[in-house]
């Protein structure tokens, strides 16, 4: 263990830095190539799917199309038990009577 540490101390720092820089550059280049290969494979798969869609027979609907239906509006319940309904008119009149 001691001997390995002494051997590392004898190696020039410039050489160590240059080696680390070269390895980092190789790592980045390999990552870039892998990314480009993945993108190319995805584009090829997309192209193949598009080609299959274009060669597929046209989907034609058969039978009678569904008719759009209209629904009657729901009837509102009469608010006979609500006592705050009468106060709204008074508040509105008071608001409109204000001078701004």
C-alpha positions in Angstrom: 0.0 0.0 0.0 2.8 2.4 1.0 4.7 1.5 -2.2 1.7 2.4 -4.4 1.3 5.8 -2.8 5.0 6.5 -3.3 4.8 5.5 -6.9 1.8 7.9 -7.4 3.8 10.7 -6.0 6.6 10.1 -8.5 4.3 10.6 -11.5 4.2 14.2 -12.7 1.0 16.1 -12.0 0.9 17.4 -15.6 0.7 13.8 -16.8 -2.0 12.9 -14.4 -4.1 15.9 -15.4 -3.6 15.2 -19.1 -4.6 11.6 -18.6 -7.7 12.6 -16.7 -8.7 15.1 -19.3 -8.2 12.6 -22.1 -10.4 10.0 -20.3 -13.1 12.6 -19.6 -13.0 13.6 -23.3 -13.4 9.9 -24.4 -16.3 9.5 -21.9 -18.1 12.5 -23.3 -17.5 11.4 -26.9 -18.8 7.9 -26.1 -21.9 9.4 -24.4 -22.5 11.6 -27.4 -22.2 8.6 -29.8 -24.6 6.5 -27.7 -27.1 9.4 -27.6 -26.9 9.8 -31.4 -27.3 6.1 -31.9 -30.4 6.1 -29.6 -31.9 9.0 -31.5 -31.2 7.3 -34.9 -32.9 4.1 -33.6 -35.9 6.1 -32.4 -36.2 7.9 -35.7 -35.9 4.7 -37.6 -38.7 3.1 -35.5 -40.9 6.2 -36.1 -40.3 6.0 -39.8 -41.2 2.3 -39.9 -44.4 3.0 -38.0 -45.3 5.9 -40.3 -44.7 3.6 -43.3 -46.9 0.9 -41.9 -49.7 3.4 -41.2 -49.5 4.7 -44.8 -49.7 1.1 -46.2 -52.6 0.1 -43.9 -56.0 0.0 -45.5 -58.2 3.0 -45.1 -60.6 2.7 -42.1 -64.1 3.3 -43.4 -67.0 3.6 -41.0 -69.9 1.3 -41.7 -73.5 1.6 -40.6 -75.5 4.5 -39.6 -73.6 7.3 -37.8 -74.8 8.1 -34.3 -77.2 11.0 -34.0 -76.4 13.9 -31.7 -78.9 14.2 -29.0 -80.1 17.2 -27.2 -81.1 17.1 -23.6 -83.8 19.1 -22.0 -82.6 21.6 -19.4 -83.2 20.5 -15.9 -86.0 22.3 -14.1 -84.9 24.4 -11.2 -86.5 23.9 -7.9 -88.6 26.8 -6.6 -86.9 28.3 -3.6 -89.9 28.9 -1.5 -88.1 28.1 1.8 -85.1 30.5 1.1 -85.6 33.7 3.0 -82.4 35.5 1.7 -83.9 35.9 -1.8 -85.9 39.0 -0.9 -82.8 40.8 0.5 -81.0 40.6 -2.9 -83.4 43.1 -4.5 -82.9 45.5 -1.6 -79.1 45.2 -1.7 -79.2 45.8 -5.5 -81.3 48.9 -5.1 -79.0 50.2 -2.4 -75.9 49.6 -4.5 -77.4 51.3 -7.5 -78.5 54.3 -5.4 -74.9 55.1 -4.3 -73.1 58.1 -5.7 -69.6 57.5 -6.9 
